[in-house]
């Protein structure tokens, strides 16, 4: 082990906020770890990981980890091909059954609406807003990892409400962003229920409403 390099276990990790705490192997005071200080690793940290790091003292006696890496990760530079493969594996983990289940009623409703009225705007809106919302999720996660100013949650919810909730759902499943924050999930699923309700109303009473 290099001089000054410490070893500890990640005992708490808040993935949606990009930080956690390390319990040093010698049993000393917990050390704060931000995602931006994890270098050259090929996966997200989880509680229980063994972390190697350097200690940086801060005001108030707090300790912060610097130049850290996960024991099971790769302490050397990871090639761009490896990073690309990792991203591909992450995207391949989309839960197909859950995705179909969540999107079935709104998608069927939007298709039925287009066939009945010849208006395809809802389908186009869903596609465009979902892509934009997915992009916002990805950007917000990148900002969290780098410790930059975050996208307000109300902005994410607004995009979801205006049709991007499906893109938000895919982002939560593939990027593991905002998926474990209960308060955020409560608002997100309320938005999904609103869309479901509107499309169910259309499917059940749409024809009579057009008369």
ABEGO torsion letter per residue (X at the ends): XBBGBBBBBBABBBAAAGBBBBBBAAGBBBBBBBAAABBGBABBBBBGBBBBBBBBBBBGGBBBBBGBBBAABBABBBBAAAAAAAAAAAAAABBAAAAAAAAAAAAAAAAAAAAAAGBAAAAAAAAAAAAAAAAAAAAAAAAAAAGBBBBBAAAAAAAAAAGAAAAAAAAAAAAGBGAABAAAAAAAAAAAAAAAAAAAAAAAAAAAAAX
